[in-house]
Amino acid sequence: DSARSGFSFKGIKDYLECYRSGKLTPSQVAKNIIAMLEDCNKSTPPLRAIVQWDQEQIMLMAEASTTRYRNKCTLSCLDGIPVCLKEEFKVVPYHHRVGTVYLGTQPETEDSTVAKKLREAGAVIIGVSNMHELGIGTTGCNPNRYHKIPRNPYNPNHFPGGSSSGSAAAVAAGLCPVAIGTDGGGSVRIPASFCGVVGLKGTFGRISCHGCLPLSYSTVSVGPICTSVADAAIVYSILAEPDLLYPYGLKQPKATLSDMCAPDLKGLKLGVDWTFFKACDAEVLSACEKAVKHLQSLGASVVEVSLPEMEEARVGHVICILSEMRDFLQPDFNKHFHEMNLETRANLALASQFTALDYIKANRQRTRNMRFLQEIFSTVNCILTPAIPCTAPRIHESDLLTGSSNMSFTVRSMRFMQLGNFTGIPGIVVPIGYSTAGLPVSLQVMAKWWDEAVLLRIGLKLEQFREQTRKPSIYYDILA
């Protein structure tokens, strides 16, 4: 609990205090959200964070939660908490469009595992959120008729980042304190960073992907986007466990939050490869270096490490994710080519140039990078990097009509993200400040496989570094 003056996002704790004190009921909150959802899509420009929602569904869940609070038999600390899920997840009764115009022609009749778990915890699902078409992009730019361009709540003339663009925008705009995304090349961490909120990518297999479109089976992890590290820990603790329908996570050790609330960081070794760390904009670097010093002041020691073969890892990750997407989307590419955004067509056409030999070599490289990390994590508890080398990019008029394709930006935005996806290690991004233009800047912490607890422990302390939280220019106070 960090008591601060000035603006602060409303988190799970604020909702629970309202519900437990009787100040507001989940039903009253749901009515507020419905009014805001109507408002934010009428605004100029429209926020386009939530792309499908149903008033009746929202009220049914909220009324059930209100009854549980009245009878003092709540299901979990997510009971009555508004959440949204990226359109990549199956959520009854919405269309599973995955950012396209051609998928999900019928409403879903079965929930993904994550949607099911959230319902069982009593959460109020307010709808499904916008995303980059088929998850192939890091801006969130999706000009098709169902989605349109989601906006960055800190500056609506800038992108929110992708591919879990709507999830991050919804949280930063106050529509819900919790959203769920998927991350195959930074797709949770990039939008969370650009929108100034917390994004956690779990270890590969930690949270079930069952009921997601299996775009890239070896790189994608699921994770929460929240207004605080504490909220990310709550959601993580509810979602992280084996799922018989998702074989990749069956052998995982039990998820814990051990030492998360330790008073300091004494005894922790933070690994930094300074050459790698410094390849970012001057403003980003300055804020990130100060944040590292802050962690040191809390008793952690900074250890210089060398991350070998990062260029090979970058290329290997691109080959793996694009080859797997291209393989899975082969029928779509042949049948629905003309219904896809231009950028998606270009990326899938590029993907078709990789050979089986490229894919095999990329996976050999993956094994090498995992070995290097095993050695590094025998000497340090985590690796620190900036989250993204730059702040959120500007939206141009032409992007609204034809979309945007900027390969050099895509490559750059994924620079610090790809290692986590390629090797499966977990990572968290925490906002640490703002650029002179007022756009958020974040630091990333990565840890060894299954050690999300240390990320959350360091993340909590990192949050204290930011002197103040600036209010986004698009913000809805649901509890007001």
C-alpha positions as CSV (number, residue, x, y, z in Angstrom):
1,D,0.0,0.0,0.0
2,S,1.7,3.2,-1.2
3,A,0.0,6.3,0.2
4,R,0.7,9.1,-2.3
5,S,-0.7,12.5,-2.8
6,G,-1.9,13.5,-6.3
7,F,-3.4,11.2,-8.9
8,S,-3.4,7.5,-8.5
9,F,-5.1,4.8,-10.6
10,K,-8.0,3.0,-8.9
11,G,-7.0,-0.6,-8.3
12,I,-8.5,-3.8,-6.9
13,K,-8.1,-2.5,-3.3
14,D,-10.2,0.6,-4.1
15,Y,-13.0,-1.4,-5.5
16,L,-13.0,-3.9,-2.6
17,E,-13.1,-1.0,-0.1
18,C,-16.2,0.4,-1.9
19,Y,-17.9,-2.9,-1.9
20,R,-17.1,-3.9,1.7
21,S,-18.0,-0.6,3.1
22,G,-21.3,-0.5,1.1
23,K,-20.3,2.8,-0.5
24,L,-20.9,1.2,-3.9
25,T,-22.2,-2.2,-5.1
26,P,-20.8,-4.1,-8.1
27,S,-24.1,-3.4,-9.8
28,Q,-23.7,0.4,-9.4
29,V,-20.1,0.1,-10.7
30,A,-21.3,-1.9,-13.7
31,K,-23.9,0.8,-14.6
32,N,-21.1,3.4,-14.4
33,I,-18.9,1.2,-16.7
34,I,-21.7,0.8,-19.2
35,A,-22.2,4.6,-19.3
36,M,-18.4,5.1,-19.8
37,L,-18.2,2.4,-22.6
38,E,-21.0,4.3,-24.4
39,D,-19.2,7.6,-23.9
40,C,-15.6,6.5,-24.8
41,N,-16.7,5.2,-28.2
42,K,-18.6,8.5,-29.0
43,S,-15.6,10.7,-28.1
44,T,-13.4,12.3,-30.7
45,P,-11.3,10.4,-31.4
46,P,-13.0,7.2,-30.0
47,L,-10.8,5.3,-27.5
48,R,-11.6,1.9,-29.2
49,A,-10.2,-0.1,-26.2
50,I,-13.2,-2.5,-25.7
51,V,-14.5,-3.7,-29.1
52,Q,-17.3,-6.0,-28.0
53,W,-19.4,-5.7,-24.9
54,D,-22.9,-6.6,-23.8
55,Q,-24.9,-4.6,-21.2
56,E,-27.0,-7.6,-20.2
57,Q,-24.0,-9.8,-19.6
58,I,-22.2,-7.2,-17.6
59,M,-25.2,-6.6,-15.4
60,L,-25.9,-10.3,-14.8
61,M,-22.3,-10.8,-13.4
62,A,-22.4,-7.6,-11.4
63,E,-25.8,-8.5,-9.8
64,A,-24.6,-12.0,-8.8
65,S,-21.6,-10.3,-7.2
66,T,-23.7,-7.7,-5.4
67,T,-25.8,-10.6,-3.9
68,R,-22.6,-12.4,-2.7
69,Y,-21.4,-9.2,-1.0
70,R,-24.8,-8.8,0.6
71,N,-24.7,-12.4,1.9
72,K,-21.0,-12.1,2.8
73,C,-20.0,-15.1,0.7
74,T,-17.6,-13.6,-1.9
75,L,-15.6,-16.0,-4.1
76,S,-12.2,-14.3,-4.2
77,C,-10.6,-10.8,-4.0
78,L,-11.5,-10.5,-7.7
79,D,-15.3,-10.7,-6.9
80,G,-17.0,-7.7,-8.5
81,I,-13.8,-6.5,-10.1
82,P,-14.2,-5.3,-13.7
83,V,-11.9,-7.1,-16.1
84,C,-11.5,-7.4,-19.9
85,L,-9.8,-10.0,-22.1
86,K,-8.0,-9.6,-25.3
87,E,-10.0,-10.7,-28.3
88,E,-7.6,-13.6,-28.8
89,F,-9.4,-15.4,-25.9
90,K,-12.7,-17.2,-26.3
91,V,-15.3,-15.4,-24.1
92,V,-19.0,-16.3,-24.1
93,P,-21.0,-14.8,-25.8
94,Y,-18.6,-12.7,-27.9
95,H,-17.2,-13.3,-31.3
96,H,-13.7,-14.8,-31.3
97,R,-12.4,-12.5,-34.0
98,V,-8.7,-12.2,-33.0
99,G,-8.6,-8.7,-34.5
100,T,-9.8,-9.8,-38.0
101,V,-13.0,-9.4,-39.9
102,Y,-13.3,-13.0,-41.0
103,L,-12.9,-15.1,-37.9
104,G,-15.5,-15.7,-35.2
105,T,-18.5,-15.4,-37.4
106,Q,-20.7,-17.0,-34.6
107,P,-20.8,-16.0,-31.0
108,E,-18.7,-18.3,-28.7
109,T,-20.4,-21.0,-26.7
110,E,-17.4,-22.0,-24.6
111,D,-15.0,-20.0,-22.5
112,S,-11.2,-20.1,-22.6
113,T,-9.6,-21.4,-19.4
114,V,-8.6,-17.9,-18.3
115,A,-12.2,-16.6,-18.9
116,K,-13.6,-19.5,-16.9
117,K,-11.2,-18.9,-14.0
118,L,-12.1,-15.2,-13.9
119,R,-15.8,-16.1,-13.8
120,E,-15.2,-18.6,-11.0
121,A,-13.4,-15.9,-9.1
122,G,-16.5,-13.6,-9.4
123,A,-14.9,-11.1,-11.7
124,V,-17.2,-9.0,-13.9
125,I,-16.1,-9.4,-17.5
126,I,-16.9,-6.1,-19.2
127,G,-16.1,-7.3,-22.7
128,V,-13.3,-8.2,-25.1
129,S,-10.5,-5.7,-26.0
130,N,-9.1,-4.5,-29.2
131,M,-5.9,-6.0,-30.6
132,H,-3.5,-5.9,-33.5
133,E,-4.9,-8.1,-36.3
134,L,-3.8,-11.7,-35.5
135,G,-1.3,-10.3,-33.0
136,I,1.2,-9.5,-35.8
137,G,2.4,-6.1,-34.8
138,T,3.5,-3.9,-31.9
139,T,1.6,-0.6,-32.5
140,G,-2.0,-1.8,-32.1
141,C,-2.9,-0.2,-35.5
142,N,-5.9,-2.1,-36.8
143,P,-7.9,-0.1,-39.4
144,N,-10.5,-2.8,-40.2
145,R,-14.3,-2.1,-39.7
146,Y,-14.7,-4.1,-36.5
147,H,-11.7,-2.7,-34.6
148,K,-10.4,0.7,-35.8
149,I,-7.4,2.4,-34.1
150,P,-7.2,2.2,-30.3
151,R,-5.8,5.3,-28.7
152,N,-3.1,5.8,-26.0
153,P,-4.9,7.3,-23.0
154,Y,-1.8,9.4,-22.2
155,N,-2.0,11.0,-25.7
156,P,-4.8,10.0,-28.1
157,N,-2.6,11.0,-31.0
158,H,-0.2,8.2,-30.2
159,F,-0.6,4.4,-30.4
160,P,-1.1,2.3,-27.3
161,G,1.3,-0.4,-28.5
162,G,0.4,-4.0,-29.5
163,S,-0.7,-6.5,-29.8
164,S,-2.7,-6.4,-26.6
165,S,-3.5,-2.8,-27.4
166,G,-7.1,-2.5,-26.1
167,S,-6.2,-4.3,-22.8
168,A,-3.6,-1.8,-21.9
169,A,-5.7,1.2,-23.1
170,A,-8.7,0.0,-21.1
171,V,-6.6,-0.2,-17.9
172,A,-4.9,3.1,-18.4
173,A,-8.2,4.8,-19.2
174,G,-9.7,3.5,-15.9
175,L,-12.4,1.3,-17.6
176,C,-11.2,-1.7,-15.6
177,P,-8.3,-2.2,-13.2
178,V,-7.4,-5.6,-14.7
179,A,-7.0,-6.8,-18.3
180,I,-5.6,-10.0,-19.8
181,G,-3.3,-10.2,-22.7
182,T,-1.0,-12.6,-24.6
183,D,2.7,-12.0,-25.2
184,G,4.6,-13.7,-28.1
185,G,7.0,-10.8,-28.8
186,G,6.2,-8.3,-26.1
187,S,2.4,-8.1,-26.7
188,V,1.6,-7.6,-23.0
189,R,4.7,-5.7,-22.0
190,I,4.9,-3.3,-25.0
191,P,1.3,-1.8,-24.6
192,A,1.6,-1.8,-20.8
193,S,4.8,0.2,-21.1
194,F,3.4,2.6,-23.7
195,C,0.3,3.2,-21.6
196,G,2.1,3.6,-18.3
197,V,0.7,0.5,-16.5
198,V,2.1,-2.8,-15.2
199,G,2.4,-5.8,-17.5
200,L,3.4,-9.3,-16.4
201,K,4.4,-12.0,-18.9
202,G,4.4,-15.3,-17.0
203,T,6.9,-18.1,-17.7
204,F,6.0,-20.0,-20.8
205,G,3.2,-22.5,-19.8
206,R,2.5,-20.9,-16.4
207,I,-1.0,-19.6,-17.3
208,S,-3.1,-21.7,-19.6
209,C,-3.4,-20.6,-23.3
210,H,-6.3,-23.0,-23.8
211,G,-9.1,-21.2,-25.7
212,C,-6.7,-18.8,-27.3
213,L,-6.0,-18.9,-31.0
214,P,-2.7,-20.9,-31.1
215,L,-0.9,-18.5,-33.3
216,S,2.6,-19.3,-32.1
217,Y,2.8,-22.2,-29.7
218,S,6.4,-21.9,-28.6
219,T,6.7,-18.2,-27.8
220,V,3.3,-17.1,-26.4
221,S,2.6,-16.6,-22.7
222,V,-0.4,-15.2,-21.0
223,G,-0.3,-12.4,-18.4
224,P,-2.2,-9.6,-16.7
225,I,-2.1,-5.9,-17.4
226,C,-2.9,-3.9,-14.2
227,T,-2.7,-0.5,-12.6
228,S,-0.2,-1.8,-9.9
229,V,2.2,-4.6,-9.2
230,A,0.1,-5.8,-6.2
231,D,-2.9,-6.2,-8.5
232,A,-0.8,-8.1,-11.0
233,A,0.3,-10.4,-8.2
234,I,-3.4,-11.0,-7.2
235,V,-4.4,-11.9,-10.8
236,Y,-1.3,-14.0,-11.3
237,S,-2.0,-16.0,-8.1
238,I,-5.5,-16.8,-9.3
239,L,-4.6,-17.7,-12.9
240,A,-1.2,-19.5,-12.5
241,E,-1.7,-23.2,-12.3
242,P,-1.6,-26.3,-14.5
243,D,-4.5,-26.9,-16.8
244,L,-5.1,-30.5,-18.2
245,L,-6.3,-28.9,-21.5
246,Y,-2.9,-27.1,-21.9
247,P,0.0,-29.6,-21.9
248,Y,2.9,-27.1,-21.9
249,G,2.3,-26.1,-18.3
250,L,1.5,-29.4,-16.6
251,K,4.9,-29.9,-14.9
252,Q,5.2,-26.4,-13.4
253,P,6.2,-25.9,-9.8
254,K,3.5,-24.3,-7.5
255,A,3.2,-20.6,-8.0
256,T,4.1,-18.6,-4.9
257,L,4.4,-15.0,-3.8
258,S,7.3,-15.7,-1.4
259,D,9.1,-12.7,0.1
260,M,7.1,-10.5,-2.2
261,C,6.5,-8.0,0.6
262,A,10.0,-8.1,2.1
263,P,10.9,-4.6,3.5
264,D,14.0,-4.2,1.3
265,L,15.9,-5.9,-1.5
266,K,18.9,-7.0,0.6
267,G,20.7,-10.1,-0.8
268,L,19.3,-9.7,-4.3
269,K,21.6,-9.5,-7.3
270,L,20.4,-7.6,-10.3
271,G,22.1,-8.4,-13.5
272,V,22.7,-5.7,-16.1
273,D,24.4,-6.0,-19.5
274,W,25.2,-2.3,-19.9
275,T,26.0,-2.4,-23.6
276,F,22.6,-4.0,-24.3
277,F,20.8,-1.8,-21.7
278,K,22.1,1.5,-23.2
279,A,20.7,1.0,-26.8
280,C,17.7,3.2,-26.3
281,D,16.6,6.9,-26.5
282,A,18.5,9.3,-24.1
283,E,15.3,10.1,-22.1
284,V,14.5,6.4,-21.6
285,L,18.1,5.6,-20.6
286,S,18.3,8.5,-18.1
287,A,15.1,7.4,-16.3
288,C,16.0,3.7,-16.4
289,E,19.5,4.3,-15.0
290,K,18.0,6.3,-12.1
291,A,15.5,3.5,-11.4
292,V,18.4,1.0,-11.2
293,K,20.1,3.2,-8.6
294,H,16.9,3.3,-6.6
295,L,16.9,-0.5,-6.4
296,Q,20.5,-0.4,-5.3
297,S,19.5,2.1,-2.5
298,L,17.2,-0.6,-1.2
299,G,20.0,-3.1,-0.6
300,A,20.2,-4.9,-4.0
301,S,23.5,-5.2,-5.7
302,V,24.0,-4.6,-9.4
303,V,26.2,-7.2,-11.1
304,E,27.5,-6.6,-14.7
305,V,26.6,-9.6,-16.9
306,S,27.1,-10.4,-20.5
307,L,24.1,-11.5,-22.6
308,P,25.7,-13.5,-25.4
309,E,24.4,-13.8,-28.9
310,M,21.6,-11.4,-28.6
311,E,21.5,-10.6,-32.3
312,E,21.2,-14.4,-33.0
313,A,18.4,-14.6,-30.4
314,R,16.6,-11.7,-32.0
315,V,16.7,-13.4,-35.5
316,G,15.9,-16.8,-34.0
317,H,12.8,-15.4,-32.2
318,V,11.5,-13.7,-35.4
319,I,12.0,-17.0,-37.4
320,C,10.2,-19.0,-34.7
321,I,7.2,-16.8,-34.1
322,L,6.6,-15.9,-37.8
323,S,7.1,-19.5,-39.0
324,E,4.6,-20.8,-36.5
325,M,2.1,-18.1,-37.3
326,R,2.5,-18.7,-41.0
327,D,2.1,-22.5,-40.5
328,F,-1.1,-22.0,-38.4
329,L,-2.5,-19.3,-40.7
330,Q,-1.7,-21.0,-44.0
331,P,-5.4,-21.7,-44.8
332,D,-6.4,-18.2,-43.8
333,F,-3.6,-16.7,-46.0
334,N,-4.9,-18.6,-49.0
335,K,-8.6,-18.1,-48.3
336,H,-8.9,-14.7,-46.6
337,F,-5.9,-12.9,-48.0
338,H,-8.0,-10.0,-49.3
339,E,-9.8,-9.5,-46.0
340,M,-6.5,-9.1,-44.1
341,N,-4.9,-5.7,-43.3
342,L,-2.1,-4.8,-45.7
343,E,0.5,-5.1,-42.9
344,T,-0.7,-8.6,-42.0
345,R,-0.4,-9.7,-45.6
346,A,3.2,-8.3,-45.8
347,N,4.3,-9.9,-42.6
348,L,2.8,-13.3,-43.5
349,A,4.4,-13.1,-47.0
350,L,7.7,-12.4,-45.3
351,A,7.2,-15.3,-43.0
352,S,6.7,-17.6,-46.0
353,Q,10.3,-17.0,-47.0
354,F,11.7,-19.0,-44.0
355,T,12.7,-22.6,-44.6
356,A,12.5,-25.7,-42.4
357,L,16.3,-25.3,-42.1
358,D,15.9,-21.8,-40.8
359,Y,13.4,-23.0,-38.2
360,I,15.7,-25.9,-37.0
361,K,18.6,-23.5,-36.7
362,A,16.5,-21.0,-34.8
363,N,15.5,-23.7,-32.3
364,R,19.2,-24.7,-31.9
365,Q,19.9,-21.1,-31.1
366,R,17.1,-21.1,-28.6
367,T,18.7,-24.0,-26.7
368,R,22.0,-22.0,-26.7
369,N,20.3,-18.9,-25.3
370,M,18.6,-21.0,-22.6
371,R,21.9,-22.5,-21.6
372,F,23.5,-19.0,-21.3
373,L,20.6,-17.9,-19.1
374,Q,20.9,-20.9,-16.9
375,E,24.5,-19.8,-16.2
376,I,23.6,-16.2,-15.7
377,F,20.8,-17.0,-13.3
378,S,23.2,-19.1,-11.2
379,T,24.9,-15.8,-10.4
380,V,22.1,-13.2,-10.3
381,N,18.4,-13.2,-9.4
382,C,17.2,-11.2,-12.3
383,I,18.1,-9.2,-15.4
384,L,17.2,-5.5,-15.8
385,T,16.6,-3.7,-19.1
386,P,14.6,-0.7,-20.2
387,A,11.1,-2.0,-21.3
388,I,11.2,-0.3,-24.8
389,P,13.9,1.8,-26.3
390,C,11.5,4.7,-27.1
391,T,8.0,6.0,-26.2
392,A,4.7,5.4,-28.0
393,P,4.8,6.4,-31.7
394,R,2.5,9.0,-33.2
395,I,-0.6,8.0,-35.3
396,H,-0.6,9.4,-38.8
397,E,-3.7,10.2,-40.8
398,S,-2.9,7.5,-43.4
399,D,-2.8,4.9,-40.6
400,L,-6.5,5.3,-40.0
401,L,-7.3,4.3,-43.6
402,T,-4.7,1.8,-44.7
403,G,-2.9,0.9,-41.4
404,S,0.8,1.2,-40.8
405,S,3.8,-1.0,-41.6
406,N,7.1,0.1,-40.1
407,M,9.5,-2.8,-39.9
408,S,12.3,-0.8,-38.3
409,F,9.9,0.4,-35.5
410,T,8.6,-3.2,-34.9
411,V,12.2,-4.5,-34.6
412,R,13.2,-1.7,-32.3
413,S,10.1,-1.9,-30.0
414,M,10.8,-5.7,-29.5
415,R,14.5,-5.2,-28.7
416,F,14.3,-5.9,-24.9
417,M,11.2,-8.2,-25.2
418,Q,12.4,-11.1,-27.5
419,L,14.7,-12.9,-25.0
420,G,11.7,-13.6,-22.7
421,N,9.6,-15.0,-25.5
422,F,12.4,-16.9,-27.2
423,T,13.5,-18.7,-24.0
424,G,10.3,-18.7,-22.0
425,I,11.5,-16.7,-19.0
426,P,9.0,-14.4,-17.2
427,G,9.2,-10.6,-17.3
428,I,7.5,-7.6,-15.7
429,V,7.4,-4.0,-16.9
430,V,6.8,-1.2,-14.4
431,P,6.3,2.5,-15.2
432,I,9.1,4.6,-13.8
433,G,8.4,8.1,-15.3
434,Y,7.5,10.2,-18.3
435,S,9.3,11.7,-21.3
436,T,9.3,15.5,-21.7
437,A,6.3,15.0,-24.1
438,G,4.5,13.3,-21.2
439,L,4.6,9.8,-22.5
440,P,5.2,6.9,-20.1
441,V,8.7,5.2,-19.7
442,S,9.1,1.8,-18.1
443,L,11.8,-0.6,-16.8
444,Q,11.7,-4.4,-17.3
445,V,12.8,-7.1,-14.9
446,M,13.2,-10.7,-16.1
447,A,13.9,-13.7,-13.9
448,K,14.6,-17.4,-14.2
449,W,11.8,-19.8,-15.2
450,W,8.9,-20.0,-12.7
451,D,10.4,-17.3,-10.5
452,E,7.7,-14.7,-11.0
453,A,7.8,-14.1,-7.2
454,V,11.1,-12.2,-7.4
455,L,9.8,-10.1,-10.3
456,L,6.8,-9.0,-8.1
457,R,9.1,-8.3,-5.1
458,I,11.4,-6.1,-7.2
459,G,8.4,-4.6,-9.1
460,L,6.8,-3.4,-5.8
461,K,9.9,-1.5,-4.9
462,L,10.3,-0.1,-8.4
463,E,6.9,1.4,-8.2
464,Q,8.0,3.6,-5.3
465,F,10.7,5.2,-7.6
466,R,8.1,7.2,-9.6
467,E,7.6,10.4,-7.8
468,Q,4.1,11.0,-9.1
469,T,1.7,9.3,-11.4
470,R,0.4,11.6,-14.1
471,K,-3.3,11.4,-14.9
472,P,-3.9,10.1,-18.5
473,S,-5.6,12.7,-20.7
474,I,-8.4,10.1,-21.3
475,Y,-9.4,8.8,-17.8
476,Y,-12.7,7.5,-16.4
477,D,-13.1,7.4,-12.6
478,I,-15.6,4.5,-12.3
479,L,-15.8,4.8,-8.5
480,A,-16.4,8.6,-8.4
